[in-house]
Amino acid sequence: MVSILLLGLFIGMQHALEADHIAAVASIAVRQSSVSRIVRHGAVWGVGHTITLMMFAGAALFLDQAIEEALSTILELCVGLLLVGLGSHLFYRLWRDRVHFHTHRHANGVQHLHAHSHRDEREDHASSEHNHAHPGGVPLKTLLVGMMQGLAGSAVLLVLTTATVNDPVTGMMYIAMFGFGSVLGMAALSVFIAIPLSYSAFALTWVNRGLQVVVGGTTVILGLAIILRSAPI
C-alpha cells in the first residue's frame, strides 16, 4: 500500500511538469511580479487539477466505467484551445496595457513592486497616484484552468490507476496522492518560474516583457500542436 501511494505521489509530481501544464501556469503567472503570488498560482492550479481528477477518475473507478476515447480526445482538443486562448490573451494584454513595473509606497509606509499600465493615462506619468488594489483570495482563473486540464488528464490517470490497483478505495487514495504530488510539483516549479520574472520585473522591464512574449508564443504554439494532434482528420 505504501509503495503504491508513494508511486502516485511521484508520478503526480512528474505529471505536473508536462509541457501543457507548465505553459498554462506560466502564461497566467507571468503577469505577476511577486514570488509568493507566482507560487500561489502554481499551487492553486494543482488544487484545481486534483479536484477534477478526484471527481471524474474517482467516479469512473467506483462505477467501473471506462472514459471513452472519443471523449478523451474532445477534452484534449479543449485543452489545446485553452492554451491558444491563454497565450493570445497574454499578447493582447501586452499590447493593450503597455505594462511596466516600478516601486510604489502605500500610505502606511509599506513599499513594494507592482505592475502599472499606461493605458488611458495622461502624459504626466510622474504625477500619477498609482492607486491600485491588492486582490486576495483564491485566483479563480488559475483554479478553473487547473480543473480543465485535470479533466483532460482523467483518462490517462484512470489507466495508470487501474493498472496498479483493483480496489476502488485504494484507487481513490492513489488519485489523492497523485493530486497532492501535482500540487507539490507545480508549486516547486513555480519557484523557478518566479525567480527570473521577479528579478526582471524589478531590474529589467524590457527583459520581463520579452519573457512574456516568449511564454505567450510558446503557449500558443503548444496549443496549436495539441489541436492538430487531437482534431479529427
Secondary structure, DSSP 8 states (H G I E B T S, - for coil): -HHHHHHHHHHHHHHHTSHHHHHHHHHHHTT---HHHHHHHHHHHHHHHHHHIIIIIHHHHHHT----HHHHHHHHHHHHHHHHHHHHHHHHHHHHH-EEEEEEE-TTS-EEEEEEE-TT--S-GGG---------S--HHHHHHHHHHHHHTHHHHHHHHHHH---HHHHHHHHHHHHHHHHHHHHHHHHHHHHHHHHHHHH-HHHHHHHHHHHHHHHHHHHHHHHHHHS--
